[in-house]
């Protein structure tokens, strides 16, 4: 049994409208990176918030 429509390699569909899109809108922010720090649970118990860290 043949499929009626072949799935293309691209996930893009024809109804997407990028005519009002802005190229590179978030590029500068993305290039700056992030400052996410993941703490172990025992460290969180000693320093539960920023004030506790800064007062030590």
QUIQUIHU-V61690 format. One record per backbone hydrogen bond with DSSP energy under -0.5 kcal/mol. CO is the residue of the C=O (numbers start at 1). NH is the residue of the N-H. E is the energy in kcal/mol with one decimal. If there is no record, write none. Layout:
co=CO nh=NH e=E
co=CO nh=NH e=E
This chain:
co=13 nh=16 e=-1.2
co=16 nh=18 e=-0.6
co=18 nh=21 e=-1.5
co=21 nh=23 e=-0.5
co=22 nh=25 e=-1.1
co=24 nh=27 e=-1.0
co=26 nh=30 e=-2.3
co=27 nh=31 e=-2.1
co=28 nh=32 e=-1.1
co=29 nh=33 e=-0.5
co=30 nh=33 e=-1.0
co=37 nh=39 e=-0.6
co=40 nh=43 e=-0.8
co=40 nh=44 e=-1.8
co=41 nh=45 e=-1.6
co=42 nh=46 e=-1.1
co=43 nh=47 e=-2.8
co=49 nh=53 e=-1.5
co=50 nh=54 e=-2.6
co=51 nh=55 e=-1.8
co=52 nh=56 e=-0.7
co=53 nh=56 e=-0.7
